């Protein structure tokens, strides 16, 4: 197994792990975006530009989802704090 294949395995394994944990914390959504970006780099380096392009789009979508998650978590935290006071 060459270094490029190991890099690709790392990227998609990270995508799978962070996607599975997204509901636990918004940081996993950010991690998913980062691993999607790595998957995009892998796709372009491998010569599979459609894969690289789609993974790049997924990275952008995940960043937008992360931004919305931060806003929602802050709202949820504020609501929880107001109930306890």
Residue pairs with C-beta under 8 A, 6 or more apart in sequence:
1 9
4 42
4 45
4 46
7 38
7 42
7 45
8 39
8 42
8 46
10 38
11 35
11 38
11 39
11 41
11 42
12 35
12 39
12 42
14 31
14 34
14 35
14 38
15 32
15 35
15 36
15 39
18 28
18 29
18 31
18 32
18 35
19 28
19 32
21 28
22 28
22 29
22 32
26 66
26 69
26 70
26 73
29 62
29 65
29 66
29 69
30 62
30 63
30 66
32 62
33 59
33 60
33 62
33 63
33 66
34 59
36 55
36 56
36 58
36 59
36 62
37 55
37 56
37 59
39 51
39 52
39 55
39 58
39 59
40 52
40 53
40 55
40 56
40 58
40 59
41 52
42 51
42 52
42 55
43 49
43 50
43 51
43 52
43 53
43 54
43 55
44 52
46 52
